[in-house]
Amino acid sequence: MQMAIVFPFVILLTLAVVQAGMWFHARNIALAAAREGVTAARTYQATDSDGAARAREVLTRIAGDSLRTPAVTTVGSGTESVRVTVTGTAPSLLPGVGGLRVSQSAAGPRERWTTP
């Protein structure tokens, strides 16, 4: 009788821990892609589109089903700095639930010639 009361809570707790792990993994994938995009876009004479393309390439290689509907933007980039943002959705364990939103960004200064 006691197991019938406790067991649903144990299953719910287990699902919550696994779901949190899937969300954390999706965040790490998005951050890795954003960092790679910044690295590509900040090199001398590179463009924002070079960084976005590199981030998409990394997502194609490593995301799989861990980050769904990924999108890459370079909003916030300027002449002195570059910013790459990767967004997507972590998959959900529960059918019919859309999943948890993930958004990670990375920024860095552009490599350029300056006067002393």
C-alpha positions as CSV (number, residue, x, y, z in Angstrom):
1,M,0.0,0.0,0.0
2,Q,2.8,2.4,0.9
3,M,4.6,1.8,-2.4
4,A,1.5,2.7,-4.3
5,I,1.7,6.2,-2.7
6,V,5.4,6.7,-2.9
7,F,6.2,5.2,-6.3
8,P,4.6,7.9,-8.5
9,F,6.7,10.5,-6.7
10,V,9.9,8.5,-7.2
11,I,9.1,8.2,-10.9
12,L,8.3,12.0,-11.1
13,L,11.6,12.8,-9.4
14,T,13.6,10.6,-11.7
15,L,12.0,12.1,-14.8
16,A,12.7,15.6,-13.4
17,V,16.4,14.8,-12.9
18,V,16.7,13.3,-16.4
19,Q,14.9,16.3,-18.0
20,A,17.2,18.7,-16.2
21,G,20.2,16.8,-17.5
22,M,18.9,17.0,-21.1
23,W,18.3,20.7,-20.7
24,F,21.8,21.2,-19.3
25,H,23.3,19.2,-22.2
26,A,21.4,21.3,-24.7
27,R,22.7,24.4,-23.1
28,N,26.3,23.2,-23.4
29,I,25.8,22.4,-27.1
30,A,24.4,25.8,-27.7
31,L,27.3,27.5,-25.8
32,A,29.9,25.4,-27.7
33,A,28.4,26.4,-31.0
34,A,28.2,30.1,-30.0
35,R,31.9,30.1,-28.9
36,E,33.0,28.5,-32.1
37,G,31.0,31.1,-34.0
38,V,32.7,33.9,-32.1
39,T,36.1,32.4,-32.7
40,A,35.5,32.3,-36.5
41,A,33.9,35.8,-36.7
42,R,36.5,37.6,-34.6
43,T,39.5,36.7,-36.8
44,Y,41.0,39.4,-39.0
45,Q,38.7,40.5,-41.9
46,A,36.1,37.9,-41.0
47,T,32.4,38.8,-41.2
48,D,29.4,38.1,-38.9
49,S,28.1,35.6,-41.5
50,D,31.4,33.6,-41.2
51,G,30.7,33.2,-37.5
52,A,27.1,32.3,-38.0
53,A,28.1,29.7,-40.6
54,R,30.7,28.2,-38.3
55,A,28.1,28.0,-35.4
56,R,25.6,26.2,-37.8
57,E,28.4,23.8,-38.9
58,V,29.1,22.9,-35.2
59,L,25.4,22.5,-34.5
60,T,25.1,20.1,-37.5
61,R,28.0,18.1,-36.2
62,I,27.2,17.8,-32.5
63,A,23.6,18.7,-31.8
64,G,21.8,15.7,-33.2
65,D,18.5,15.5,-31.4
66,S,19.8,17.1,-28.2
67,L,19.0,20.7,-29.4
68,R,15.9,21.0,-31.6
69,T,15.1,23.9,-33.9
70,P,18.4,25.6,-33.5
71,A,18.8,29.2,-34.7
72,V,21.9,31.3,-34.9
73,T,22.0,35.1,-34.9
74,T,24.8,37.8,-34.7
75,V,22.6,40.5,-33.3
76,G,24.6,42.8,-31.1
77,S,27.8,42.6,-33.2
78,G,29.5,45.8,-34.1
79,T,32.8,47.0,-35.6
80,E,34.8,46.3,-32.5
81,S,33.1,43.2,-31.1
82,V,31.2,40.2,-32.3
83,R,28.3,38.4,-30.6
84,V,26.8,35.1,-31.6
85,T,23.6,33.8,-30.0
86,V,22.4,30.2,-30.4
87,T,18.8,29.4,-29.4
88,G,16.8,26.2,-29.6
89,T,14.7,23.8,-27.6
90,A,15.8,20.9,-25.3
91,P,13.7,17.8,-26.0
92,S,11.0,16.9,-23.5
93,L,10.5,13.5,-22.0
94,L,6.8,14.0,-21.8
95,P,4.9,13.6,-25.1
96,G,2.9,16.7,-26.1
97,V,5.2,19.1,-24.1
98,G,7.3,21.3,-26.4
99,G,10.4,21.2,-24.3
100,L,12.5,23.8,-22.5
101,R,13.9,26.9,-24.3
102,V,17.7,27.2,-24.5
103,S,19.5,30.4,-25.4
104,Q,23.3,30.8,-25.1
105,S,25.5,33.6,-26.4
106,A,29.2,34.4,-26.6
107,A,31.0,37.6,-27.4
108,G,34.5,38.8,-28.0
109,P,36.6,41.6,-29.5
110,R,37.3,41.6,-33.3
111,E,40.9,41.3,-34.4
112,R,41.9,44.5,-36.2
113,W,44.7,46.9,-36.7
114,T,44.8,49.9,-34.4
115,T,47.1,52.8,-34.0
116,P,49.2,53.1,-30.8
